């Protein structure tokens, strides 16, 4: 490995070690969303009727799964308020 490449690798590792959680979220979020956009773009190619044959049910099944997964992941980002004063009771006291 050349000295320049070795220094670049060391700098990148040092930068990531000093990276805040917010900076890491932005870096990884941009990278992963761009990859997802590219993958969805490739799905678009399947709409080419001269190259592919498909039914409306197949299309609905594909998008149903995608929409469901997006909703599932989006729900993970929603802050839910914990139930307050949750208590347990058998309803009657032992005698």
N, C-alpha and C positions, 0 to 999 in steps of 0.2 A: 504494500500500500504506500502510495506516495505521501510525502510529508504534508502536502496541502490537503489531501483527502483525509488524512489522519486528524489534522487540526480542525477541519470542517466537521468531522464526526464528533470530536470532543466538544466543540462549541455547541453543536446541536444538542448533545446530551446535557451540557451544562445549562443551556437555555431552557430545556424542558424541565429540568430539576427546579429551576427558579420560577417556573410558570405558575401563575395563580390558578385557582379552580375555575374562575370566570374566563381566563384566557384559554385554558385547556378546553372548556366547553365550546368556546367560539371556534378554536382551531379544529377540533374534531367534528363539531356540528357542521361547519362549512364543508369539510371534506366528505362527510357521510351523506349529507343532503345532496351534494353535487353528484356523488356516485349513484344515489337513488334516482335522481332526475335523469341521468344517463341511462340507467336500466329501464326506467319507464319509457323513455324515448325509443328504446329497442323494442318494447312491446308494441309501440305504435306501428312498427314495420309489419306486424302480423295482420294489420288491416288491409293489406294489399291483396285484393281478390284475384289478381292474375297469378299470384304466387301461392296463395293459401285458400283453403275451403273450410269454412266454419259455420256453426249454427248460432242463432241468437242466444240459445241456452248456454253454449260454451262461452260466449262473450260475457254474458251475465254472471256465470260462475267465476270467471277470472276477476271481474271487477268487484264482485261481492267479497271475494277473499281479500283483495287489495284494500278495499274500503274498510273491511272489518279489522284488518291489521293496523291500518292507520288510526282508526278510532281507539283501538287497544293501546297503542303506543302513546297517543295523545292523552289518554286518560291517566297515564303514568305521570304526566307533567301537571295534572290538575291537583292542586293542594286540597285535600279533603279535611274538613274539620272533624276532629275526633269527637265522638259522642261524649257529652258531659254527664256526669253523675250516673254512670251506668252501674247499677247495683244488681246483685243476684239475691233471690229469695225463693225458698220452697213454698212460700205462701202461708204456711202455718208453723207455729212454734212447737217444738217437741215438749211433751208434757211429762 
